[in-house]
Amino acid sequence: MPKAYPKEFRDDVVAVAQRREAGVTIKQIAEDFGISETCLQNWLRKAEIEAGSRPGTTAAESAELRDLRKRNRVLEQENEVLRRAAAYLSQANLPGKGSTRSPASWPPTGYPSRSRVGCSSSLASRITDGWPTPSPNRN
């Protein structure tokens, strides 16, 4: 991509092209400044839009639109996070799901308590890492 011309240079060339005398073409002005004719035509079109003499989006409006679109994207992402958090939290508060149950409601009636699930203490004491099991009748 070619290097952009400085703003001051563009403004000067546009001013010369706008104040040109009759008989002087845009092509001649572009050649005098070492730029292409289409480049100068684009600069003139943008200058007319900025001045309000031609319909179009100004640079300030474009910048505002860009900022608003960015802000909208951020707000949509934040909204999605909040929506997912609300869905997660609503699932956690449903009976039988989640981890927000009070201790009095757990375990449900008819189920053994957690302390009785798994190995009993007598079984766990007999299963040790390679140690001989003690005989139950020791004196």
C-alpha positions in Angstrom: 0.0 0.0 0.0 1.4 3.4 -0.9 2.4 5.7 1.8 -0.2 8.3 2.8 0.4 11.9 2.0 0.5 14.3 5.0 -2.7 16.1 5.8 -1.2 19.5 5.2 -0.1 18.5 1.7 -3.6 17.1 0.9 -5.2 20.3 2.1 -2.9 22.5 0.1 -3.4 20.5 -3.1 -7.2 20.5 -2.6 -7.2 24.3 -2.0 -5.2 24.8 -5.3 -7.5 22.6 -7.2 -10.6 24.4 -5.8 -9.2 27.8 -6.7 -7.9 26.8 -10.2 -8.4 29.1 -13.1 -10.5 28.3 -16.1 -8.7 26.1 -18.5 -6.6 24.4 -15.9 -7.6 20.7 -15.5 -7.4 18.5 -12.4 -5.1 16.3 -14.4 -2.6 19.2 -14.8 -2.7 20.0 -11.1 -2.2 16.4 -10.1 0.8 16.1 -12.4 2.3 19.3 -11.0 2.1 17.9 -7.5 3.2 14.4 -8.5 0.0 12.6 -7.6 -2.5 10.7 -9.7 -5.7 12.3 -11.1 -8.0 9.8 -9.3 -6.2 10.5 -6.0 -6.9 14.3 -6.4 -10.5 13.6 -7.4 -11.0 11.5 -4.2 -9.5 14.3 -2.1 -11.8 16.8 -3.8 -14.8 14.6 -3.2 -14.0 14.2 0.5 -13.4 18.0 0.9 -16.8 18.7 -0.7 -18.5 16.2 1.7 -16.7 17.8 4.7 -17.8 21.2 3.6 -21.4 20.0 3.3 -21.8 20.9 -0.4 -22.0 17.2 -1.3 -24.1 14.5 0.4 -22.1 11.8 2.2 -20.6 10.8 5.6 -18.1 13.2 7.1 -15.0 12.0 8.8 -16.5 13.1 12.2 -19.6 11.0 11.5 -17.5 8.0 10.4 -15.5 8.2 13.6 -18.7 8.5 15.7 -20.2 5.5 13.9 -17.0 3.5 14.4 -17.0 4.3 18.2 -20.7 3.5 18.5 -20.4 0.2 16.7 -17.5 -0.7 19.0 -19.5 0.3 22.1 -22.5 -1.7 20.8 -20.2 -4.8 20.4 -19.0 -4.4 24.0 -22.5 -4.0 25.3 -23.7 -7.1 23.4 -20.8 -9.1 24.9 -21.6 -7.9 28.4 -25.3 -8.6 27.8 -24.4 -12.2 26.7 -22.3 -12.7 29.9 -25.1 -11.5 32.1 -27.7 -13.7 30.2 -25.5 -16.7 30.7 -24.9 -15.9 34.4 -28.6 -15.5 34.9 -29.3 -18.8 33.3 -26.6 -20.5 35.4 -27.8 -19.0 38.6 -31.5 -19.8 37.9 -30.5 -23.5 37.3 -28.6 -23.5 40.6 -31.7 -22.4 42.5 -33.9 -25.1 41.1 -34.8 -27.9 43.6 -32.6 -30.9 43.1 -29.9 -29.1 41.2 -26.9 -26.9 42.0 -25.0 -26.5 45.2 -27.0 -23.9 47.0 -29.1 -26.4 49.1 -29.4 -25.8 52.8 -27.7 -28.6 54.9 -31.1 -29.5 56.4 -32.5 -30.6 53.0 -29.5 -32.8 52.1 -29.5 -35.7 51.8 -33.1 -36.2 50.6 -35.2 -38.6 52.7 -34.8 -42.2 51.8 -31.1 -41.9 50.8 -28.1 -42.8 53.0 -26.1 -39.9 54.4 -22.7 -39.2 52.9 -20.9 -40.5 56.0 -22.3 -44.0 55.3 -21.6 -44.0 51.6 -18.3 -45.7 50.6 -16.0 -47.7 52.8 -16.9 -48.2 56.4 -14.2 -47.3 58.9 -13.7 -51.0 59.9 -13.1 -52.0 56.3 -10.8 -49.0 55.7 -8.8 -49.9 58.7 -8.3 -53.5 57.4 -7.1 -52.2 54.0 -3.8 -50.5 54.5 -0.9 -50.3 52.1 0.6 -53.7 52.5 0.4 -53.8 56.3 -0.8 -57.1 57.8 -4.3 -57.0 59.0 -4.6 -57.1 62.8 -6.4 -60.0 64.3 -9.7 -59.1 66.0 -8.9 -61.0 69.2 -5.7 -59.4 70.5 -5.1 -59.5 74.2 
